Amino acid sequence: TSFRPLRIAFWTFLLVTLVPALALTLIAGAADPTFNAPKVVIGYVVSFFFWYGLHWLWSNKLKPSETA
């Protein structure tokens, strides 16, 4: 098998952001009637794309350069 760090980062970040976002919206939504679930979900989505983008940039930087 091949080790693909970007794919591993994608699925890890997806799990790490999806599980807390769902738990938070379910628990806080039931406990607080003024809880704004869309804003929380948007925050988690933005965080996911930020960290995945950072790892994507990092993985592209680690590829061997063809001009060298």
FENDA-V577844 format. One line per field, one symbol per residue. ss: DSSP state (@ for helix, = for strand, . for the rest). phi: phi as a letter, one per 30 degrees, with the letter a starting at -180 (. if undefined). A space follows every 50 residues. Layout:
ss = ???
phi = ???
This chain:
ss = ....@@@@@@@@@@@@@@@@@@@@@@@@@@@.....@@@@@@@@@@@@@@ @@@@@@@@@@@@......
phi = .cccdddddeddddddcddddddddddddddbdcdcdedddddddddedd ddddddddddddddddcd
